[in-house]
Amino acid sequence: MEASLLTRYLRAALHRATYKVLEDGTFFGEIPAFDGVWANAGTLEACREELEDVLEEWLLFRVSRQLPLPAVDNLELRVREVA
């Protein structure tokens, strides 16, 4: 079974994430082109999980406000008004 467009979009966005270790030993992750989507945690895995949660919340917020979403790997999510 093929993954839904939303699942593929989330995976593609998370695949673009970059991570670094901060001076205090925690991990910082962000996704370029997704302004405000970042996470900071004590382990890399916890940082990845937090980043995924932040991305989902960010997408829901933008959809609720009918704000544009960036294209990722030729995947586009568009919000259409339904009568």
PyMOL Python script that loads the backbone (N, CA, C, O; Angstrom):
from pymol import cmd

cmd.read_pdbstr("""\
ATOM      1  N   MET A   1       0.842  -1.173   0.000  1.00  0.00           N
ATOM      2  CA  MET A   1       0.000   0.000   0.000  1.00  0.00           C
ATOM      3  C   MET A   1       0.893   1.243   0.000  1.00  0.00           C
ATOM      4  O   MET A   1       1.834   1.344   0.787  1.00  0.00           O
ATOM      5  N   GLU A   2       0.588   2.174  -0.881  1.00  0.00           N
ATOM      6  CA  GLU A   2       1.354   3.404  -0.990  1.00  0.00           C
ATOM      7  C   GLU A   2       0.960   4.371   0.124  1.00  0.00           C
ATOM      8  O   GLU A   2      -0.209   4.467   0.496  1.00  0.00           O
ATOM      9  N   ALA A   3       1.946   5.078   0.642  1.00  0.00           N
ATOM     10  CA  ALA A   3       1.692   6.057   1.701  1.00  0.00           C
ATOM     11  C   ALA A   3       0.898   7.231   1.135  1.00  0.00           C
ATOM     12  O   ALA A   3       0.995   7.555  -0.048  1.00  0.00           O
ATOM     13  N   SER A   4       0.120   7.852   1.996  1.00  0.00           N
ATOM     14  CA  SER A   4      -0.672   9.010   1.582  1.00  0.00           C
ATOM     15  C   SER A   4       0.245  10.180   1.234  1.00  0.00           C
ATOM     16  O   SER A   4       1.419  10.199   1.603  1.00  0.00           O
ATOM     17  N   LEU A   5      -0.309  11.147   0.522  1.00  0.00           N
ATOM     18  CA  LEU A   5       0.452  12.336   0.168  1.00  0.00           C
ATOM     19  C   LEU A   5       0.969  13.039   1.421  1.00  0.00           C
ATOM     20  O   LEU A   5       2.116  13.484   1.457  1.00  0.00           O
ATOM     21  N   LEU A   6       0.131  13.139   2.439  1.00  0.00           N
ATOM     22  CA  LEU A   6       0.545  13.800   3.677  1.00  0.00           C
ATOM     23  C   LEU A   6       1.723  13.073   4.324  1.00  0.00           C
ATOM     24  O   LEU A   6       2.677  13.712   4.767  1.00  0.00           O
ATOM     25  N   THR A   7       1.662  11.760   4.381  1.00  0.00           N
ATOM     26  CA  THR A   7       2.751  10.969   4.965  1.00  0.00           C
ATOM     27  C   THR A   7       4.032  11.143   4.167  1.00  0.00           C
ATOM     28  O   THR A   7       5.104  11.309   4.749  1.00  0.00           O
ATOM     29  N   ARG A   8       3.936  11.108   2.849  1.00  0.00           N
ATOM     30  CA  ARG A   8       5.118  11.293   2.009  1.00  0.00           C
ATOM     31  C   ARG A   8       5.695  12.694   2.185  1.00  0.00           C
ATOM     32  O   ARG A   8       6.913  12.871   2.204  1.00  0.00           O
ATOM     33  N   TYR A   9       4.817  13.687   2.314  1.00  0.00           N
ATOM     34  CA  TYR A   9       5.254  15.065   2.511  1.00  0.00           C
ATOM     35  C   TYR A   9       6.002  15.197   3.845  1.00  0.00           C
ATOM     36  O   TYR A   9       7.086  15.778   3.895  1.00  0.00           O
ATOM     37  N   LEU A  10       5.429  14.664   4.908  1.00  0.00           N
ATOM     38  CA  LEU A  10       6.077  14.726   6.225  1.00  0.00           C
ATOM     39  C   LEU A  10       7.437  14.034   6.205  1.00  0.00           C
ATOM     40  O   LEU A  10       8.420  14.567   6.719  1.00  0.00           O
ATOM     41  N   ARG A  11       7.486  12.859   5.615  1.00  0.00           N
ATOM     42  CA  ARG A  11       8.751  12.116   5.528  1.00  0.00           C
ATOM     43  C   ARG A  11       9.797  12.893   4.749  1.00  0.00           C
ATOM     44  O   ARG A  11      10.956  12.967   5.155  1.00  0.00           O
ATOM     45  N   ALA A  12       9.381  13.473   3.625  1.00  0.00           N
ATOM     46  CA  ALA A  12      10.319  14.239   2.794  1.00  0.00           C
ATOM     47  C   ALA A  12      10.837  15.452   3.546  1.00  0.00           C
ATOM     48  O   ALA A  12      12.028  15.758   3.482  1.00  0.00           O
ATOM     49  N   ALA A  13       9.962  16.144   4.256  1.00  0.00           N
ATOM     50  CA  ALA A  13      10.383  17.311   5.040  1.00  0.00           C
ATOM     51  C   ALA A  13      11.359  16.893   6.129  1.00  0.00           C
ATOM     52  O   ALA A  13      12.393  17.535   6.311  1.00  0.00           O
ATOM     53  N   LEU A  14      11.046  15.834   6.849  1.00  0.00           N
ATOM     54  CA  LEU A  14      11.928  15.368   7.928  1.00  0.00           C
ATOM     55  C   LEU A  14      13.270  14.883   7.384  1.00  0.00           C
ATOM     56  O   LEU A  14      14.292  14.983   8.064  1.00  0.00           O
ATOM     57  N   HIS A  15      13.266  14.364   6.170  1.00  0.00           N
ATOM     58  CA  HIS A  15      14.512  13.908   5.546  1.00  0.00           C
ATOM     59  C   HIS A  15      15.462  15.081   5.299  1.00  0.00           C
ATOM     60  O   HIS A  15      16.676  14.890   5.234  1.00  0.00           O
ATOM     61  N   ARG A  16      14.919  16.287   5.162  1.00  0.00           N
ATOM     62  CA  ARG A  16      15.733  17.481   4.950  1.00  0.00           C
ATOM     63  C   ARG A  16      16.274  18.077   6.255  1.00  0.00           C
ATOM     64  O   ARG A  16      17.070  19.015   6.222  1.00  0.00           O
ATOM     65  N   ALA A  17      15.860  17.556   7.364  1.00  0.00           N
ATOM     66  CA  ALA A  17      16.270  18.109   8.661  1.00  0.00           C
ATOM     67  C   ALA A  17      17.787  18.060   8.822  1.00  0.00           C
ATOM     68  O   ALA A  17      18.466  17.150   8.347  1.00  0.00           O
ATOM     69  N   THR A  18      18.276  19.067   9.504  1.00  0.00           N
ATOM     70  CA  THR A  18      19.698  19.104   9.849  1.00  0.00           C
ATOM     71  C   THR A  18      19.802  19.122  11.374  1.00  0.00           C
ATOM     72  O   THR A  18      18.952  19.682  12.067  1.00  0.00           O
ATOM     73  N   TYR A  19      20.856  18.501  11.872  1.00  0.00           N
ATOM     74  CA  TYR A  19      21.050  18.378  13.318  1.00  0.00           C
ATOM     75  C   TYR A  19      22.469  18.787  13.673  1.00  0.00           C
ATOM     76  O   TYR A  19      23.400  18.612  12.888  1.00  0.00           O
ATOM     77  N   LYS A  20      22.613  19.335  14.875  1.00  0.00           N
ATOM     78  CA  LYS A  20      23.951  19.619  15.383  1.00  0.00           C
ATOM     79  C   LYS A  20      23.935  19.481  16.895  1.00  0.00           C
ATOM     80  O   LYS A  20      22.895  19.606  17.542  1.00  0.00           O
ATOM     81  N   VAL A  21      25.113  19.222  17.436  1.00  0.00           N
ATOM     82  CA  VAL A  21      25.281  19.126  18.877  1.00  0.00           C
ATOM     83  C   VAL A  21      25.683  20.508  19.384  1.00  0.00           C
ATOM     84  O   VAL A  21      26.639  21.105  18.889  1.00  0.00           O
ATOM     85  N   LEU A  22      24.958  21.004  20.360  1.00  0.00           N
ATOM     86  CA  LEU A  22      25.261  22.307  20.939  1.00  0.00           C
ATOM     87  C   LEU A  22      26.333  22.182  22.010  1.00  0.00           C
ATOM     88  O   LEU A  22      26.681  21.080  22.434  1.00  0.00           O
ATOM     89  N   GLU A  23      26.848  23.324  22.438  1.00  0.00           N
ATOM     90  CA  GLU A  23      27.922  23.335  23.438  1.00  0.00           C
ATOM     91  C   GLU A  23      27.533  22.638  24.740  1.00  0.00           C
ATOM     92  O   GLU A  23      28.387  22.072  25.422  1.00  0.00           O
ATOM     93  N   ASP A  24      26.247  22.679  25.082  1.00  0.00           N
ATOM     94  CA  ASP A  24      25.803  22.037  26.325  1.00  0.00           C
ATOM     95  C   ASP A  24      25.558  20.538  26.164  1.00  0.00           C
ATOM     96  O   ASP A  24      25.112  19.875  27.101  1.00  0.00           O
ATOM     97  N   GLY A  25      25.850  20.002  24.971  1.00  0.00           N
ATOM     98  CA  GLY A  25      25.701  18.572  24.728  1.00  0.00           C
ATOM     99  C   GLY A  25      24.327  18.153  24.237  1.00  0.00           C
ATOM    100  O   GLY A  25      24.109  16.975  23.953  1.00  0.00           O
ATOM    101  N   THR A  26      23.390  19.101  24.129  1.00  0.00           N
ATOM    102  CA  THR A  26      22.058  18.764  23.612  1.00  0.00           C
ATOM    103  C   THR A  26      22.081  18.814  22.088  1.00  0.00           C
ATOM    104  O   THR A  26      23.017  19.332  21.479  1.00  0.00           O
ATOM    105  N   PHE A  27      21.038  18.266  21.494  1.00  0.00           N
ATOM    106  CA  PHE A  27      20.926  18.215  20.045  1.00  0.00           C
ATOM    107  C   PHE A  27      19.898  19.231  19.578  1.00  0.00           C
ATOM    108  O   PHE A  27      18.830  19.374  20.174  1.00  0.00           O
ATOM    109  N   PHE A  28      20.235  19.931  18.506  1.00  0.00           N
ATOM    110  CA  PHE A  28      19.355  20.917  17.896  1.00  0.00           C
ATOM    111  C   PHE A  28      19.061  20.463  16.476  1.00  0.00           C
ATOM    112  O   PHE A  28      19.975  20.120  15.727  1.00  0.00           O
ATOM    113  N   GLY A  29      17.775  20.460  16.104  1.00  0.00           N
ATOM    114  CA  GLY A  29      17.392  20.094  14.752  1.00  0.00           C
ATOM    115  C   GLY A  29      16.449  21.120  14.168  1.00  0.00           C
ATOM    116  O   GLY A  29      15.645  21.720  14.882  1.00  0.00           O
ATOM    117  N   GLU A  30      16.551  21.319  12.867  1.00  0.00           N
ATOM    118  CA  GLU A  30      15.657  22.225  12.170  1.00  0.00           C
ATOM    119  C   GLU A  30      15.449  21.733  10.749  1.00  0.00           C
ATOM    120  O   GLU A  30      16.206  20.904  10.244  1.00  0.00           O
ATOM    121  N   ILE A  31      14.398  22.263  10.108  1.00  0.00           N
ATOM    122  CA  ILE A  31      14.115  21.896   8.734  1.00  0.00           C
ATOM    123  C   ILE A  31      14.165  23.173   7.900  1.00  0.00           C
ATOM    124  O   ILE A  31      13.305  24.042   8.047  1.00  0.00           O
ATOM    125  N   PRO A  32      15.161  23.294   7.029  1.00  0.00           N
ATOM    126  CA  PRO A  32      15.251  24.480   6.182  1.00  0.00           C
ATOM    127  C   PRO A  32      13.962  24.682   5.378  1.00  0.00           C
ATOM    128  O   PRO A  32      13.341  23.714   4.939  1.00  0.00           O
ATOM    129  N   ALA A  33      13.570  25.926   5.191  1.00  0.00           N
ATOM    130  CA  ALA A  33      12.365  26.341   4.451  1.00  0.00           C
ATOM    131  C   ALA A  33      11.090  26.200   5.275  1.00  0.00           C
ATOM    132  O   ALA A  33      10.011  26.562   4.807  1.00  0.00           O
ATOM    133  N   PHE A  34      11.201  25.680   6.494  1.00  0.00           N
ATOM    134  CA  PHE A  34      10.055  25.573   7.390  1.00  0.00           C
ATOM    135  C   PHE A  34      10.336  26.478   8.594  1.00  0.00           C
ATOM    136  O   PHE A  34      10.741  26.012   9.658  1.00  0.00           O
ATOM    137  N   ASP A  35      10.114  27.771   8.403  1.00  0.00           N
ATOM    138  CA  ASP A  35      10.444  28.766   9.425  1.00  0.00           C
ATOM    139  C   ASP A  35       9.771  28.448  10.758  1.00  0.00           C
ATOM    140  O   ASP A  35       8.556  28.268  10.834  1.00  0.00           O
ATOM    141  N   GLY A  36      10.583  28.386  11.792  1.00  0.00           N
ATOM    142  CA  GLY A  36      10.062  28.130  13.134  1.00  0.00           C
ATOM    143  C   GLY A  36       9.956  26.661  13.500  1.00  0.00           C
ATOM    144  O   GLY A  36       9.562  26.334  14.619  1.00  0.00           O
ATOM    145  N   VAL A  37      10.299  25.770  12.579  1.00  0.00           N
ATOM    146  CA  VAL A  37      10.250  24.336  12.883  1.00  0.00           C
ATOM    147  C   VAL A  37      11.645  23.919  13.344  1.00  0.00           C
ATOM    148  O   VAL A  37      12.555  23.714  12.540  1.00  0.00           O
ATOM    149  N   TRP A  38      11.782  23.802  14.665  1.00  0.00           N
ATOM    150  CA  TRP A  38      13.045  23.389  15.247  1.00  0.00           C
ATOM    151  C   TRP A  38      12.778  22.658  16.561  1.00  0.00           C
ATOM    152  O   TRP A  38      11.692  22.749  17.134  1.00  0.00           O
ATOM    153  N   ALA A  39      13.784  21.941  17.016  1.00  0.00           N
ATOM    154  CA  ALA A  39      13.663  21.195  18.271  1.00  0.00           C
ATOM    155  C   ALA A  39      15.021  21.149  18.950  1.00  0.00           C
ATOM    156  O   ALA A  39      16.064  21.292  18.313  1.00  0.00           O
ATOM    157  N   ASN A  40      14.977  20.945  20.258  1.00  0.00           N
ATOM    158  CA  ASN A  40      16.190  20.827  21.056  1.00  0.00           C
ATOM    159  C   ASN A  40      15.922  19.786  22.130  1.00  0.00           C
ATOM    160  O   ASN A  40      14.940  19.890  22.866  1.00  0.00           O
ATOM    161  N   ALA A  41      16.791  18.777  22.227  1.00  0.00           N
ATOM    162  CA  ALA A  41      16.581  17.708  23.207  1.00  0.00           C
ATOM    163  C   ALA A  41      17.924  17.104  23.609  1.00  0.00           C
ATOM    164  O   ALA A  41      18.961  17.374  23.003  1.00  0.00           O
ATOM    165  N   GLY A  42      17.867  16.291  24.634  1.00  0.00           N
ATOM    166  CA  GLY A  42      19.073  15.696  25.198  1.00  0.00           C
ATOM    167  C   GLY A  42      19.705  14.590  24.371  1.00  0.00           C
ATOM    168  O   GLY A  42      20.900  14.325  24.501  1.00  0.00           O
ATOM    169  N   THR A  43      18.922  13.947  23.525  1.00  0.00           N
ATOM    170  CA  THR A  43      19.454  12.898  22.659  1.00  0.00           C
ATOM    171  C   THR A  43      19.018  13.174  21.228  1.00  0.00           C
ATOM    172  O   THR A  43      18.051  13.900  20.994  1.00  0.00           O
ATOM    173  N   LEU A  44      19.731  12.596  20.277  1.00  0.00           N
ATOM    174  CA  LEU A  44      19.383  12.778  18.879  1.00  0.00           C
ATOM    175  C   LEU A  44      17.997  12.214  18.590  1.00  0.00           C
ATOM    176  O   LEU A  44      17.201  12.843  17.893  1.00  0.00           O
ATOM    177  N   GLU A  45      17.709  11.039  19.119  1.00  0.00           N
ATOM    178  CA  GLU A  45      16.389  10.421  18.884  1.00  0.00           C
ATOM    179  C   GLU A  45      15.265  11.280  19.468  1.00  0.00           C
ATOM    180  O   GLU A  45      14.227  11.456  18.830  1.00  0.00           O
ATOM    181  N   ALA A  46      15.464  11.811  20.668  1.00  0.00           N
ATOM    182  CA  ALA A  46      14.443  12.674  21.268  1.00  0.00           C
ATOM    183  C   ALA A  46      14.276  13.952  20.446  1.00  0.00           C
ATOM    184  O   ALA A  46      13.164  14.461  20.304  1.00  0.00           O
ATOM    185  N   CYS A  47      15.367  14.462  19.914  1.00  0.00           N
ATOM    186  CA  CYS A  47      15.306  15.652  19.074  1.00  0.00           C
ATOM    187  C   CYS A  47      14.522  15.352  17.801  1.00  0.00           C
ATOM    188  O   CYS A  47      13.692  16.163  17.389  1.00  0.00           O
ATOM    189  N   ARG A  48      14.763  14.223  17.181  1.00  0.00           N
ATOM    190  CA  ARG A  48      14.019  13.828  15.970  1.00  0.00           C
ATOM    191  C   ARG A  48      12.527  13.707  16.267  1.00  0.00           C
ATOM    192  O   ARG A  48      11.694  14.183  15.495  1.00  0.00           O
ATOM    193  N   GLU A  49      12.198  13.078  17.371  1.00  0.00           N
ATOM    194  CA  GLU A  49      10.780  12.907  17.731  1.00  0.00           C
ATOM    195  C   GLU A  49      10.111  14.253  17.989  1.00  0.00           C
ATOM    196  O   GLU A  49       8.986  14.488  17.547  1.00  0.00           O
ATOM    197  N   GLU A  50      10.805  15.133  18.705  1.00  0.00           N
ATOM    198  CA  GLU A  50      10.254  16.457  18.986  1.00  0.00           C
ATOM    199  C   GLU A  50      10.087  17.252  17.693  1.00  0.00           C
ATOM    200  O   GLU A  50       9.087  17.946  17.512  1.00  0.00           O
ATOM    201  N   LEU A  51      11.066  17.148  16.798  1.00  0.00           N
ATOM    202  CA  LEU A  51      10.998  17.858  15.528  1.00  0.00           C
ATOM    203  C   LEU A  51       9.804  17.383  14.701  1.00  0.00           C
ATOM    204  O   LEU A  51       9.135  18.189  14.054  1.00  0.00           O
ATOM    205  N   GLU A  52       9.540  16.095  14.721  1.00  0.00           N
ATOM    206  CA  GLU A  52       8.381  15.560  14.008  1.00  0.00           C
ATOM    207  C   GLU A  52       7.082  16.140  14.586  1.00  0.00           C
ATOM    208  O   GLU A  52       6.189  16.531  13.834  1.00  0.00           O
ATOM    209  N   ASP A  53       6.978  16.197  15.908  1.00  0.00           N
ATOM    210  CA  ASP A  53       5.791  16.774  16.547  1.00  0.00           C
ATOM    211  C   ASP A  53       5.626  18.248  16.187  1.00  0.00           C
ATOM    212  O   ASP A  53       4.521  18.703  15.888  1.00  0.00           O
ATOM    213  N   VAL A  54       6.727  18.986  16.217  1.00  0.00           N
ATOM    214  CA  VAL A  54       6.679  20.414  15.893  1.00  0.00           C
ATOM    215  C   VAL A  54       6.247  20.602  14.438  1.00  0.00           C
ATOM    216  O   VAL A  54       5.444  21.486  14.139  1.00  0.00           O
ATOM    217  N   LEU A  55       6.772  19.784  13.544  1.00  0.00           N
ATOM    218  CA  LEU A  55       6.399  19.876  12.134  1.00  0.00           C
ATOM    219  C   LEU A  55       4.902  19.635  11.947  1.00  0.00           C
ATOM    220  O   LEU A  55       4.243  20.379  11.221  1.00  0.00           O
ATOM    221  N   GLU A  56       4.369  18.616  12.587  1.00  0.00           N
ATOM    222  CA  GLU A  56       2.936  18.327  12.474  1.00  0.00           C
ATOM    223  C   GLU A  56       2.098  19.495  12.994  1.00  0.00           C
ATOM    224  O   GLU A  56       1.124  19.884  12.349  1.00  0.00           O
ATOM    225  N   GLU A  57       2.455  20.053  14.134  1.00  0.00           N
ATOM    226  CA  GLU A  57       1.724  21.191  14.690  1.00  0.00           C
ATOM    227  C   GLU A  57       1.832  22.404  13.781  1.00  0.00           C
ATOM    228  O   GLU A  57       0.850  23.121  13.588  1.00  0.00           O
ATOM    229  N   TRP A  58       3.002  22.642  13.224  1.00  0.00           N
ATOM    230  CA  TRP A  58       3.234  23.758  12.320  1.00  0.00           C
ATOM    231  C   TRP A  58       2.341  23.625  11.088  1.00  0.00           C
ATOM    232  O   TRP A  58       1.718  24.595  10.655  1.00  0.00           O
ATOM    233  N   LEU A  59       2.284  22.411  10.527  1.00  0.00           N
ATOM    234  CA  LEU A  59       1.443  22.184   9.347  1.00  0.00           C
ATOM    235  C   LEU A  59      -0.033  22.417   9.663  1.00  0.00           C
ATOM    236  O   LEU A  59      -0.739  23.068   8.893  1.00  0.00           O
ATOM    237  N   LEU A  60      -0.494  21.893  10.781  1.00  0.00           N
ATOM    238  CA  LEU A  60      -1.895  22.080  11.156  1.00  0.00           C
ATOM    239  C   LEU A  60      -2.219  23.557  11.368  1.00  0.00           C
ATOM    240  O   LEU A  60      -3.279  24.026  10.954  1.00  0.00           O
ATOM    241  N   PHE A  61      -1.325  24.277  12.002  1.00  0.00           N
ATOM    242  CA  PHE A  61      -1.535  25.709  12.205  1.00  0.00           C
ATOM    243  C   PHE A  61      -1.650  26.430  10.870  1.00  0.00           C
ATOM    244  O   PHE A  61      -2.570  27.221  10.664  1.00  0.00           O
ATOM    245  N   ARG A  62      -0.721  26.157   9.965  1.00  0.00           N
ATOM    246  CA  ARG A  62      -0.727  26.839   8.670  1.00  0.00           C
ATOM    247  C   ARG A  62      -1.961  26.473   7.850  1.00  0.00           C
ATOM    248  O   ARG A  62      -2.538  27.324   7.172  1.00  0.00           O
ATOM    249  N   VAL A  63      -2.357  25.223   7.914  1.00  0.00           N
ATOM    250  CA  VAL A  63      -3.574  24.811   7.205  1.00  0.00           C
ATOM    251  C   VAL A  63      -4.783  25.531   7.798  1.00  0.00           C
ATOM    252  O   VAL A  63      -5.646  26.001   7.057  1.00  0.00           O
ATOM    253  N   SER A  64      -4.853  25.622   9.118  1.00  0.00           N
ATOM    254  CA  SER A  64      -6.003  26.266   9.766  1.00  0.00           C
ATOM    255  C   SER A  64      -6.098  27.741   9.418  1.00  0.00           C
ATOM    256  O   SER A  64      -7.185  28.318   9.457  1.00  0.00           O
ATOM    257  N   ARG A  65      -4.973  28.358   9.077  1.00  0.00           N
ATOM    258  CA  ARG A  65      -4.943  29.779   8.719  1.00  0.00           C
ATOM    259  C   ARG A  65      -4.892  29.982   7.208  1.00  0.00           C
ATOM    260  O   ARG A  65      -4.788  31.111   6.729  1.00  0.00           O
ATOM    261  N   GLN A  66      -4.966  28.893   6.469  1.00  0.00           N
ATOM    262  CA  GLN A  66      -4.898  28.902   5.006  1.00  0.00           C
ATOM    263  C   GLN A  66      -3.633  29.599   4.499  1.00  0.00           C
ATOM    264  O   GLN A  66      -3.671  30.363   3.534  1.00  0.00           O
ATOM    265  N   LEU A  67      -2.531  29.324   5.160  1.00  0.00           N
ATOM    266  CA  LEU A  67      -1.234  29.867   4.777  1.00  0.00           C
ATOM    267  C   LEU A  67      -0.543  28.888   3.831  1.00  0.00           C
ATOM    268  O   LEU A  67      -0.784  27.683   3.911  1.00  0.00           O
ATOM    269  N   PRO A  68       0.305  29.383   2.943  1.00  0.00           N
ATOM    270  CA  PRO A  68       0.976  28.484   2.000  1.00  0.00           C
ATOM    271  C   PRO A  68       1.963  27.556   2.707  1.00  0.00           C
ATOM    272  O   PRO A  68       2.500  27.871   3.769  1.00  0.00           O
ATOM    273  N   LEU A  69       2.175  26.415   2.085  1.00  0.00           N
ATOM    274  CA  LEU A  69       3.119  25.425   2.595  1.00  0.00           C
ATOM    275  C   LEU A  69       4.216  25.231   1.555  1.00  0.00           C
ATOM    276  O   LEU A  69       3.929  25.223   0.358  1.00  0.00           O
ATOM    277  N   PRO A  70       5.467  25.075   1.984  1.00  0.00           N
ATOM    278  CA  PRO A  70       6.539  24.892   1.008  1.00  0.00           C
ATOM    279  C   PRO A  70       6.434  23.539   0.304  1.00  0.00           C
ATOM    280  O   PRO A  70       6.002  22.544   0.888  1.00  0.00           O
ATOM    281  N   ALA A  71       6.839  23.531  -0.960  1.00  0.00           N
ATOM    282  CA  ALA A  71       6.924  22.270  -1.697  1.00  0.00           C
ATOM    283  C   ALA A  71       8.175  21.536  -1.230  1.00  0.00           C
ATOM    284  O   ALA A  71       9.200  22.154  -0.943  1.00  0.00           O
ATOM    285  N   VAL A  72       8.081  20.221  -1.159  1.00  0.00           N
ATOM    286  CA  VAL A  72       9.212  19.394  -0.744  1.00  0.00           C
ATOM    287  C   VAL A  72       9.314  18.222  -1.708  1.00  0.00           C
ATOM    288  O   VAL A  72       8.373  17.440  -1.846  1.00  0.00           O
ATOM    289  N   ASP A  73      10.459  18.102  -2.375  1.00  0.00           N
ATOM    290  CA  ASP A  73      10.682  17.013  -3.332  1.00  0.00           C
ATOM    291  C   ASP A  73       9.522  16.881  -4.317  1.00  0.00           C
ATOM    292  O   ASP A  73       9.024  15.781  -4.558  1.00  0.00           O
ATOM    293  N   ASN A  74       9.107  17.989  -4.871  1.00  0.00           N
ATOM    294  CA  ASN A  74       7.989  18.044  -5.832  1.00  0.00           C
ATOM    295  C   ASN A  74       6.656  17.619  -5.236  1.00  0.00           C
ATOM    296  O   ASN A  74       5.722  17.315  -5.978  1.00  0.00           O
ATOM    297  N   LEU A  75       6.549  17.593  -3.934  1.00  0.00           N
ATOM    298  CA  LEU A  75       5.280  17.304  -3.265  1.00  0.00           C
ATOM    299  C   LEU A  75       4.710  18.621  -2.763  1.00  0.00           C
ATOM    300  O   LEU A  75       5.402  19.391  -2.096  1.00  0.00           O
ATOM    301  N   GLU A  76       3.468  18.875  -3.079  1.00  0.00           N
ATOM    302  CA  GLU A  76       2.813  20.102  -2.639  1.00  0.00           C
ATOM    303  C   GLU A  76       1.512  19.765  -1.938  1.00  0.00           C
ATOM    304  O   GLU A  76       0.715  18.961  -2.423  1.00  0.00           O
ATOM    305  N   LEU A  77       1.312  20.385  -0.801  1.00  0.00           N
ATOM    306  CA  LEU A  77       0.034  20.291  -0.100  1.00  0.00           C
ATOM    307  C   LEU A  77      -0.691  21.604  -0.318  1.00  0.00           C
ATOM    308  O   LEU A  77      -0.153  22.675  -0.038  1.00  0.00           O
ATOM    309  N   ARG A  78      -1.891  21.518  -0.811  1.00  0.00           N
ATOM    310  CA  ARG A  78      -2.678  22.719  -1.062  1.00  0.00           C
ATOM    311  C   ARG A  78      -3.977  22.627  -0.269  1.00  0.00           C
ATOM    312  O   ARG A  78      -4.619  21.579  -0.204  1.00  0.00           O
ATOM    313  N   VAL A  79      -4.335  23.735   0.318  1.00  0.00           N
ATOM    314  CA  VAL A  79      -5.580  23.812   1.064  1.00  0.00           C
ATOM    315  C   VAL A  79      -6.623  24.406   0.137  1.00  0.00           C
ATOM    316  O   VAL A  79      -6.449  25.498  -0.403  1.00  0.00           O
ATOM    317  N   ARG A  80      -7.708  23.669  -0.036  1.00  0.00           N
ATOM    318  CA  ARG A  80      -8.785  24.135  -0.889  1.00  0.00           C
ATOM    319  C   ARG A  80     -10.029  24.342  -0.038  1.00  0.00           C
ATOM    320  O   ARG A  80     -10.335  23.543   0.847  1.00  0.00           O
ATOM    321  N   GLU A  81     -10.721  25.400  -0.315  1.00  0.00           N
ATOM    322  CA  GLU A  81     -11.955  25.679   0.401  1.00  0.00           C
ATOM    323  C   GLU A  81     -13.050  24.786  -0.149  1.00  0.00           C
ATOM    324  O   GLU A  81     -13.221  24.674  -1.363  1.00  0.00           O
ATOM    325  N   VAL A  82     -13.782  24.160   0.737  1.00  0.00           N
ATOM    326  CA  VAL A  82     -14.873  23.269   0.345  1.00  0.00           C
ATOM    327  C   VAL A  82     -16.175  23.923   0.740  1.00  0.00           C
ATOM    328  O   VAL A  82     -16.330  24.431   1.851  1.00  0.00           O
ATOM    329  N   ALA A  83     -17.108  23.900  -0.196  1.00  0.00           N
ATOM    330  CA  ALA A  83     -18.418  24.537   0.075  1.00  0.00           C
ATOM    331  C   ALA A  83     -19.255  23.707   1.000  1.00  0.00           C
ATOM    332  O   ALA A  83     -20.378  24.091   1.329  1.00  0.00           O
TER     333      ALA A  83
END
""", "prot")
cmd.dss("prot")
cmd.show_as("cartoon", "prot")
cmd.util.cbc("prot")
cmd.orient("prot")
